[in-house]
Amino acid sequence: MGHDRSGAVADRIQAVAEFLKYIGKPEVDSTWSQKTGYVPVTFAGYELSKQQGYYTKNVGADLPVEQLARGSLTPNTRGLRLGRLPEIRNIIQEELEKALQGGQTAQQAMDVAVTRGNKVLREFAKAVKA
């Protein structure tokens, strides 16, 4: 006798939807952003904080929002899209550490990181085409 987990999954999906609906309310988003210092998740939350004078009292706090909103949306500006980013980040850190310890120059570190990173990206590209 099997049991149906689809009800539990549906409940979780509903809970996530309710949370996103809640955090997306301008008054909640504005408060959350002001209390944490994080960028608001909606333009409505940003606008509410602006109306409340938050950015006048906290000069420069609006710069991240302005930077994120500048320019026009293209496929290359839709957010970070780098396959196997954690692995590539580790490669960069390893090579930088070797340079800081005198084992190679900064240029060598960058060149090796690019070579190693490109290899990882080629492997990733092959894997996602399959």
Number of C-alpha atoms within 10 A of each C-alpha: 3 4 5 8 9 9 9 10 11 11 12 12 12 12 12 12 11 12 11 11 10 13 18 18 14 20 16 14 23 26 17 17 17 19 9 9 10 12 20 25 17 15 16 16 24 24 15 16 22 15 11 12 11 17 16 13 10 10 9 11 16 17 12 12 17 11 9 11 11 8 9 7 10 8 7 8 11 9 10 8 10 10 15 13 14 9 13 20 12 13 20 17 14 14 23 22 15 15 17 13 10 10 13 16 15 16 11 15 22 16 13 17 21 16 13 15 20 13 13 17 18 11 13 14 12 9 9 8 6 5
